[in-house]
Amino acid sequence: MSINQRLDLKQGQTLTMTPQLQQAIKLLQLSNLELAEFIEAELEKNPLLEREEGSPAPEKTGEAGDAPVMDSSAATGEETGEVHERNRERELDTGEGFSENEKSGGASEDYDYSRSTLSGVGAGGNLKFEDSDYSFENNMAASTTLRDHLLDQIQVDFTDNKDRAIATLMLDYLDESGYFRTPLQGLADRLGCDISRIEGILHKLQQLDPAGIFARNLSECLALQLRELNRLDPAMEKLLTNLDILATHDMKKMRTLCGVDEQDLKDMIGEIKALNPKPALNFDHFISQTVIPDVFMKPLPKSKGGGWAVELNSDTLPRVLVNQTYYAEINKNAKAKKDKEYLAEQLNTANWLVRAMDQRAQTIMKVAGEIILQQEAFFNYGVEFLKPLVLRDIATVIGMHESTVSRVTNNKYIGTPRGVFELKYFFTSGVSSSDGGADFSSEAIKAKLKTLFDAEDPAAVLSDDDLVEALKKEGIDIARRTVAKYREAMKIPSSVQRRRLKNQGK
């Protein structure tokens, strides 16, 4: 067998993503707040980009060179759309914005959801010459972190420098709930000290405030708090070592193990419920951030044809301008070839960014508008009328790929009269009705199950089979194991456990 070398030519087609296409995809999947951070970075890099604030956007033209300034007004949320019904086809009409009265924040005959949620937000400012960092208002309340709170106690309670250093190190191993889950032997090996020393330090740390801190598990956390209250008797210790049995609500077995009667057991359970299973949560570890909608919707009055209006949230979108005048002045004075090439590159990048933001805004409007049309029954009547919906359904109607719809709906939120929802929320699987009619989404079935759970009689708790029969009466034919799966996903106990819980409340 001989080995030969030869050169073959093959023809094929490949799809290559240019850097600009990759950047456009990245912009599409960013939320409004993430987009604002991205634009800030671009403004620092590109001298031809500038941000306009507090002034109306000039009219756009088709070509960048036709006007001295080009903007991304479509990406600022000034374009709105109205969703109307037709017989079989329904479309999103863009360009018919809110009335001038609504834009200015004046009174309107219909409910303006998009403005009411942000009506209390103002520009603010300091009219005094004093430094605001040292003003009385900014120093009224200083939040104390859990680490600072524990460090102050460690500095006082630990007099030995080595023990204090080990205690400070162990502080870094606490999880968000305040538990110390690191194996002591492994920590002792890493520090090169005896495990008895680590155990002694941990015992001392467990006496710090808040009670229950540095516990290694839930039972120890509750025991530390009960010991602080002088309520850790032998019966309570027995109960804490059998929390798994308590979770099953087998009260007869618990009374036998603890050696108490029914009333004593109820009192002990009441004491445990009054404890804090996560002591670290009394301290703020992070600032919770309110979800800011990327898109708003509101009902339109009958005088305007009814339906829904859709608007991008302009308060979180930057207005980016390409300063053509500045470019022309600098380009006129640029003599070197590399300078002209640099200016041309920055101009192309700036123009592309504006067009990409415009395209992003139009895509979000199309997807959000079609979701509203598809799920109109949900907005009118509630979660029980949520339809099964997949990405392909939206992509087919608006003529886009499923991956594009997925990126648009990822980490994007819509403000509706029923609350703020992630766009992904409206995509759910479902089952067909028994009579061959409309399908039911999984969220709608869960809502119906929740209604049945809330209304059930303590003397006649519904089993999974009973739930199957109740759903069949409403045209939903699903298997018993599916009902059990939905029930477990909702964290609803079984019929046996629910019966015990309801009987305890008597």
C-alpha positions, 0 to 999 in steps of 0.5 A: 500500500503506497501513500500519495499526496494530492491536492483536491478542490471542493466547493461548498457553502458555509455561513459565516457570522461577521463581527457586526452580525455577532454584535447585533445578536448580542444587542438583541438579547440585552435588556434595556438596562444592559443596553444602557451600560453597553451604550455607555461603553461605546460612547467612551470609545467612539468620539462621533457618538453622543447621547441626547437627553431631554430633547425631542429626536429629529426626523430620521432619513433613509441615508446617514449622509442626508442629515447632519445628525442621525438618531435612534428614535425608534429605539427610544420608545417613542414608537408605539403600536396598537394591537387590533383584532381582525377575523383570522389575521391580526396585526401590530400597527406601528407609528400611531403613538399615544396622544399628546395629553398622555405623553405629557402626563396629563389626565386621560380618559383611559387607564395609562399603565405605563405612566402610573407606575413611574409617575413618582420618579423625578430628576432630583438635584441639590440646590445647596452649596454643601457636599451632599455626601455629608448631608443629614439626609444621607447619614440618617441610617447606615446599614450594617452588614452581617460580616461587620456585625459578627466582626465586631463581636469576634474582636471582643470575644476572642482575645487570642490573636490566632483564634481571632484570625481563624474565627475571621477566616471561618466567617468567610465560609458562611453561606447566605443563610448563615450556616457553616457547612465546611468540614472541620477536618478539612479546614484543620488540615488546611490551617495546620492546626488540631481539629479540637481547636477548630471545634472550640472556635466554632462552639464560641462562634455559635454563641454570637448574635444572631442566635443560630449563626454558624450552625452546621444544619437546620437541627443545630440552628434551631437548637442554638436558638432554643438554648438561647431561650432556655427551651432545649429540653430532652423532648425538644432535642428528640423532636429536632433529631427527627425533623424528617418525621415531622415533615411527614406530619406523622404526629402519632409517631412524633408523640411516641418518640418525644414522650409527650401528649398531643397538646405538648407536641402542638406547643413544641411545634409552635415554638419551632415555627417561631424560630428563624431557620435562616438567621443571616437573612435578617441582614441585607446581603444585597440590594434587591432590584425592582424589575423595570419593564422593557415594554409597556402595554395598556388597553385602548378605549373604544373610541380608538378602536379598542385593543391594546397599545404597545410602547417601549420603555423610553425611560431606560433606553438611551438616545444615541446620535451620530454627530455628522457635523463634528465628523465633517469638521474633523475630517476636513482637517485630517491630513494623514491617511490613517486619521481618515481611515480611523474617522471612517471606521468610527463613522461606520461603527456609529451608523451601524449602532444606530441602525442596530438599535432601531432594528432591535426596537422594531423586533421587540415591538413585533414579538411583544405585539404578537404575544399580546395578540396570542394571549389576549384571553389572559390579559382579559380574564386571567391566568386560567385562560393562558394558551399553550404557546411555543417560540415557533408560533410567534416566529412563524407569524412575524417571519423570524427565526425561533432563535431570534424570538428566544433572544428577544424574550430572554430577560425582557419584561412587559408591564401590563394591567395584570402586573409585570411579566417576563416575556418567557412567561407566556410560552408554556406547554399544554394539553388538548381538551377532551372534546377536541376544543381549545388547548390548555396551558400548563400554567392554566391547569396549575391555576385550576388546581390551585382553585380546587386546593383552596376550596377543598373541604378538610373533611373531604380532601381531594386525592389525585384521582379526584383532581383528575375527575374534577379537571375532566368536568372542565374538559381537561383530560390528563393522567393522574401522574401529570396531576401529581407532577403539577402538584409537586411543582406547586409544592402542594403536599399529598392528600394524606399530608394535607388532611393532617395539616388541615386537621391540625388547624382545627 
